[in-house]
Amino acid sequence: MSLSNDQLQAVAHLARIAIEPEWTEALRTDLNAILDQASLLDDPRLNDLEPMSHPLDQTQRLRADTVTENDQRETLMDGAPAQENGLFLVPKVIE
């Protein structure tokens, strides 16, 4: 698929963007190159491929789910300008 200058201007109008006249040809060339690359996905040999969850056949190394920090609630609450029942009080922003 190849975009004409008229199609490029129509798409620009729909997107509400202004294209400088001196950029039209370069932009049209770039967009046509992108569309050419996207058209490669229409290859019938790709129809029966199953999607991959990851491009490499590897498993992710996971760390142990353990607590690594001490409870610092009291220390952090000491610096709070306003608190109640161990919670920070903040100004109401939505009524």
DOFI-482771 format. One record per residue: residue in one letter; residue number from 1; x, y, z of N, C-alpha, C, O in turn. Coordinates in steps of 0.1 Angstrom, whole numbers. Example, Ala and Ser with C-alpha at 12.3 -4.5 7.8 and 13.67 -1.06 7.14 Angstrom:
BEGIN
+------+-----+-------+-------+-------+-------+-------+-------+-------+-------+-------+-------+-------+-------+
| rest |  nr |    nx |    ny |    nz |   cax |   cay |   caz |    cx |    cy |    cz |    ox |    oy |    oz |
+------+-----+-------+-------+-------+-------+-------+-------+-------+-------+-------+-------+-------+-------+
|    A |   1 |   132 |   -57 |    78 |   123 |   -45 |    78 |   132 |   -33 |    78 |   142 |   -33 |    85 |
|    S |   2 |   128 |   -22 |    71 |   137 |   -11 |    71 |   129 |     0 |    79 |   134 |    11 |    80 |
+------+-----+-------+-------+-------+-------+-------+-------+-------+-------+-------+-------+-------+-------+
This chain:
BEGIN
+------+-----+-------+-------+-------+-------+-------+-------+-------+-------+-------+-------+-------+-------+
| rest |  nr |    nx |    ny |    nz |   cax |   cay |   caz |    cx |    cy |    cz |    ox |    oy |    oz |
+------+-----+-------+-------+-------+-------+-------+-------+-------+-------+-------+-------+-------+-------+
|    M |   1 |     9 |   -12 |     0 |     0 |     0 |     0 |     9 |    12 |     0 |    19 |    13 |     7 |
|    S |   2 |     5 |    22 |    -7 |    12 |    34 |    -8 |     3 |    46 |    -7 |    -8 |    47 |   -13 |
|    L |   3 |     7 |    56 |     2 |    -1 |    67 |     4 |     2 |    78 |    -7 |    14 |    80 |   -10 |
|    S |   4 |    -8 |    85 |   -11 |    -6 |    96 |   -20 |    -6 |   109 |   -12 |    -9 |   108 |     0 |
|    N |   5 |    -2 |   120 |   -18 |    -2 |   132 |   -11 |   -16 |   136 |    -6 |   -17 |   142 |     5 |
|    D |   6 |   -26 |   133 |   -14 |   -40 |   137 |   -10 |   -44 |   129 |     2 |   -50 |   134 |    12 |
|    Q |   7 |   -40 |   116 |     2 |   -44 |   107 |    14 |   -36 |   112 |    26 |   -42 |   112 |    37 |
|    L |   8 |   -24 |   116 |    25 |   -16 |   121 |    36 |   -22 |   133 |    42 |   -23 |   135 |    54 |
|    Q |   9 |   -26 |   142 |    33 |   -33 |   154 |    38 |   -46 |   151 |    45 |   -50 |   158 |    55 |
|    A |  10 |   -53 |   141 |    40 |   -66 |   138 |    46 |   -64 |   132 |    60 |   -71 |   135 |    69 |
|    V |  11 |   -54 |   123 |    61 |   -50 |   117 |    74 |   -46 |   128 |    84 |   -49 |   128 |    96 |
|    A |  12 |   -38 |   137 |    79 |   -33 |   148 |    87 |   -45 |   157 |    92 |   -45 |   161 |   104 |
|    H |  13 |   -54 |   159 |    84 |   -66 |   167 |    87 |   -74 |   159 |    98 |   -78 |   166 |   108 |
|    L |  14 |   -76 |   146 |    96 |   -83 |   138 |   106 |   -76 |   138 |   120 |   -82 |   138 |   130 |
|    A |  15 |   -63 |   138 |   119 |   -55 |   138 |   132 |   -53 |   152 |   137 |   -47 |   154 |   148 |
|    R |  16 |   -58 |   162 |   130 |   -57 |   176 |   134 |   -42 |   180 |   136 |   -39 |   187 |   146 |
|    I |  17 |   -34 |   176 |   127 |   -20 |   180 |   127 |   -17 |   188 |   114 |   -23 |   185 |   103 |
|    A |  18 |    -8 |   198 |   115 |    -4 |   205 |   103 |     9 |   200 |    98 |    18 |   198 |   105 |
|    I |  19 |    10 |   198 |    85 |    22 |   193 |    78 |    27 |   204 |    70 |    21 |   209 |    61 |
|    E |  20 |    40 |   208 |    73 |    46 |   218 |    65 |    48 |   213 |    51 |    52 |   201 |    49 |
|    P |  21 |    46 |   221 |    40 |    48 |   216 |    27 |    61 |   210 |    23 |    62 |   200 |    16 |
|    E |  22 |    72 |   215 |    29 |    85 |   210 |    26 |    87 |   196 |    33 |    97 |   189 |    30 |
|    W |  23 |    79 |   192 |    43 |    80 |   179 |    49 |    71 |   169 |    43 |    73 |   157 |    46 |
|    T |  24 |    62 |   172 |    34 |    52 |   163 |    29 |    59 |   151 |    22 |    55 |   140 |    25 |
|    E |  25 |    69 |   153 |    13 |    74 |   142 |     6 |    82 |   133 |    15 |    81 |   120 |    14 |
|    A |  26 |    90 |   138 |    25 |    98 |   130 |    34 |    88 |   122 |    43 |    91 |   110 |    46 |
|    L |  27 |    78 |   128 |    48 |    68 |   121 |    57 |    61 |   110 |    49 |    59 |   100 |    54 |
|    R |  28 |    57 |   113 |    37 |    50 |   103 |    28 |    59 |    91 |    26 |    55 |    80 |    26 |
|    T |  29 |    72 |    94 |    23 |    82 |    83 |    21 |    83 |    74 |    34 |    83 |    62 |    33 |
|    D |  30 |    84 |    81 |    45 |    86 |    74 |    58 |    73 |    65 |    61 |    75 |    54 |    65 |
|    L |  31 |    62 |    71 |    59 |    49 |    64 |    62 |    48 |    52 |    52 |    43 |    42 |    57 |
|    N |  32 |    51 |    54 |    40 |    50 |    43 |    30 |    60 |    32 |    34 |    57 |    20 |    33 |
|    A |  33 |    72 |    35 |    39 |    81 |    25 |    44 |    75 |    17 |    56 |    77 |     5 |    57 |
|    I |  34 |    69 |    24 |    65 |    63 |    18 |    76 |    51 |     8 |    72 |    50 |    -3 |    77 |
|    L |  35 |    43 |    13 |    63 |    32 |     5 |    57 |    37 |    -8 |    50 |    31 |   -18 |    51 |
|    D |  36 |    49 |    -6 |    43 |    55 |   -17 |    36 |    59 |   -28 |    46 |    57 |   -40 |    44 |
|    Q |  37 |    65 |   -24 |    57 |    70 |   -33 |    67 |    58 |   -40 |    74 |    58 |   -52 |    76 |
|    A |  38 |    47 |   -32 |    76 |    35 |   -38 |    82 |    28 |   -48 |    73 |    22 |   -58 |    77 |
|    S |  39 |    29 |   -46 |    60 |    23 |   -55 |    50 |    30 |   -69 |    50 |    24 |   -79 |    46 |
|    L |  40 |    42 |   -70 |    55 |    49 |   -82 |    56 |    42 |   -92 |    66 |    44 |  -104 |    65 |
|    L |  41 |    34 |   -87 |    75 |    27 |   -95 |    84 |    15 |  -102 |    78 |     9 |  -111 |    84 |
|    D |  42 |    12 |   -99 |    65 |     1 |  -106 |    58 |     6 |  -118 |    51 |    -2 |  -124 |    44 |
|    D |  43 |    18 |  -123 |    54 |    23 |  -135 |    48 |    15 |  -147 |    52 |    14 |  -149 |    64 |
|    P |  44 |    10 |  -155 |    43 |     2 |  -166 |    47 |     9 |  -177 |    55 |     3 |  -184 |    63 |
|    R |  45 |    23 |  -177 |    54 |    30 |  -186 |    62 |    30 |  -183 |    77 |    33 |  -192 |    85 |
|    L |  46 |    25 |  -171 |    80 |    24 |  -167 |    95 |    11 |  -171 |   101 |     9 |  -169 |   113 |
|    N |  47 |     1 |  -175 |    93 |   -12 |  -178 |    98 |   -13 |  -189 |   109 |   -21 |  -188 |   118 |
|    D |  48 |    -5 |  -199 |   107 |    -6 |  -210 |   116 |     4 |  -210 |   128 |     5 |  -220 |   135 |
|    L |  49 |    11 |  -199 |   130 |    20 |  -198 |   141 |    13 |  -195 |   154 |     4 |  -187 |   154 |
|    E |  50 |    17 |  -202 |   164 |    11 |  -199 |   177 |    19 |  -187 |   184 |    31 |  -186 |   182 |
|    P |  51 |    12 |  -178 |   191 |    19 |  -167 |   197 |    28 |  -172 |   208 |    26 |  -182 |   215 |
|    M |  52 |    39 |  -165 |   210 |    49 |  -168 |   220 |    47 |  -159 |   232 |    44 |  -147 |   230 |
|    S |  53 |    49 |  -164 |   244 |    49 |  -155 |   255 |    62 |  -148 |   257 |    62 |  -137 |   263 |
|    H |  54 |    72 |  -154 |   251 |    86 |  -147 |   252 |    94 |  -152 |   240 |    92 |  -164 |   236 |
|    P |  55 |   102 |  -144 |   234 |   109 |  -148 |   222 |   119 |  -158 |   224 |   124 |  -165 |   215 |
|    L |  56 |   124 |  -160 |   236 |   134 |  -170 |   240 |   128 |  -180 |   248 |   119 |  -177 |   257 |
|    D |  57 |   132 |  -192 |   247 |   126 |  -203 |   254 |   134 |  -204 |   268 |   142 |  -213 |   270 |
|    Q |  58 |   131 |  -195 |   277 |   137 |  -195 |   290 |   127 |  -192 |   300 |   116 |  -188 |   298 |
|    T |  59 |   131 |  -195 |   313 |   122 |  -192 |   324 |   129 |  -181 |   332 |   141 |  -180 |   332 |
|    Q |  60 |   120 |  -173 |   338 |   125 |  -162 |   346 |   130 |  -167 |   360 |   123 |  -174 |   366 |
|    R |  61 |   141 |  -162 |   363 |   146 |  -165 |   377 |   139 |  -156 |   387 |   139 |  -144 |   385 |
|    L |  62 |   132 |  -162 |   397 |   125 |  -154 |   406 |   132 |  -154 |   420 |   137 |  -165 |   424 |
|    R |  63 |   131 |  -143 |   427 |   137 |  -143 |   440 |   126 |  -149 |   450 |   114 |  -149 |   447 |
|    A |  64 |   131 |  -152 |   461 |   122 |  -158 |   472 |   114 |  -146 |   477 |   118 |  -135 |   478 |
|    D |  65 |   101 |  -149 |   480 |    92 |  -139 |   484 |    93 |  -138 |   500 |    85 |  -144 |   507 |
|    T |  66 |   103 |  -131 |   504 |   105 |  -129 |   518 |   106 |  -115 |   522 |   109 |  -106 |   513 |
|    V |  67 |   103 |  -111 |   534 |   103 |   -98 |   539 |   118 |   -94 |   541 |   126 |  -101 |   547 |
|    T |  68 |   122 |   -83 |   535 |   136 |   -79 |   536 |   138 |   -66 |   544 |   149 |   -62 |   546 |
|    E |  69 |   127 |   -59 |   548 |   128 |   -47 |   555 |   121 |   -48 |   568 |   111 |   -55 |   569 |
|    N |  70 |   125 |   -40 |   578 |   119 |   -40 |   591 |   107 |   -30 |   590 |   106 |   -22 |   582 |
|    D |  71 |    97 |   -32 |   600 |    86 |   -23 |   601 |    90 |    -9 |   605 |    96 |    -8 |   616 |
|    Q |  72 |    88 |     1 |   597 |    93 |    14 |   600 |    81 |    24 |   602 |    82 |    36 |   600 |
|    R |  73 |    69 |    19 |   604 |    57 |    27 |   605 |    58 |    38 |   615 |    55 |    50 |   612 |
|    E |  74 |    63 |    35 |   627 |    64 |    46 |   637 |    74 |    57 |   633 |    71 |    68 |   635 |
|    T |  75 |    85 |    53 |   628 |    95 |    62 |   624 |    89 |    71 |   613 |    92 |    84 |   613 |
|    L |  76 |    83 |    66 |   603 |    77 |    73 |   592 |    65 |    82 |   597 |    64 |    93 |   592 |
|    M |  77 |    57 |    77 |   606 |    46 |    85 |   611 |    51 |    97 |   619 |    43 |   107 |   621 |
|    D |  78 |    63 |    96 |   625 |    68 |   108 |   633 |    69 |   120 |   624 |    68 |   131 |   630 |
|    G |  79 |    72 |   119 |   612 |    74 |   130 |   603 |    61 |   135 |   596 |    61 |   144 |   588 |
|    A |  80 |    50 |   128 |   599 |    37 |   132 |   592 |    31 |   144 |   599 |    31 |   145 |   611 |
|    P |  81 |    27 |   154 |   591 |    21 |   166 |   597 |     7 |   163 |   603 |     4 |   170 |   613 |
|    A |  82 |     0 |   154 |   598 |   -13 |   150 |   604 |   -15 |   135 |   602 |   -13 |   129 |   592 |
|    Q |  83 |   -20 |   129 |   613 |   -22 |   114 |   612 |   -33 |   110 |   622 |   -37 |   118 |   631 |
|    E |  84 |   -39 |    99 |   619 |   -50 |    94 |   627 |   -51 |    79 |   626 |   -51 |    74 |   615 |
|    N |  85 |   -50 |    72 |   637 |   -51 |    57 |   637 |   -40 |    51 |   628 |   -42 |    41 |   622 |
|    G |  86 |   -28 |    57 |   628 |   -17 |    52 |   621 |   -18 |    54 |   606 |   -11 |    48 |   598 |
|    L |  87 |   -26 |    63 |   602 |   -28 |    67 |   587 |   -25 |    81 |   585 |   -27 |    90 |   594 |
|    F |  88 |   -19 |    85 |   574 |   -17 |    99 |   570 |   -30 |   105 |   567 |   -39 |   100 |   560 |
|    L |  89 |   -32 |   118 |   572 |   -43 |   126 |   568 |   -39 |   136 |   558 |   -29 |   143 |   559 |
|    V |  90 |   -47 |   137 |   547 |   -44 |   146 |   536 |   -56 |   154 |   533 |   -67 |   150 |   537 |
|    P |  91 |   -54 |   166 |   527 |   -66 |   174 |   524 |   -75 |   167 |   514 |   -71 |   160 |   505 |
|    K |  92 |   -88 |   170 |   516 |   -98 |   165 |   507 |   -97 |   172 |   493 |   -97 |   184 |   493 |
|    V |  93 |   -96 |   164 |   482 |   -95 |   171 |   469 |  -107 |   168 |   460 |  -109 |   175 |   451 |
|    I |  94 |  -115 |   158 |   464 |  -127 |   156 |   456 |  -139 |   156 |   465 |  -139 |   150 |   476 |
|    E |  95 |  -149 |   163 |   461 |  -161 |   164 |   469 |  -172 |   156 |   464 |  -183 |   155 |   470 |
+------+-----+-------+-------+-------+-------+-------+-------+-------+-------+-------+-------+-------+-------+
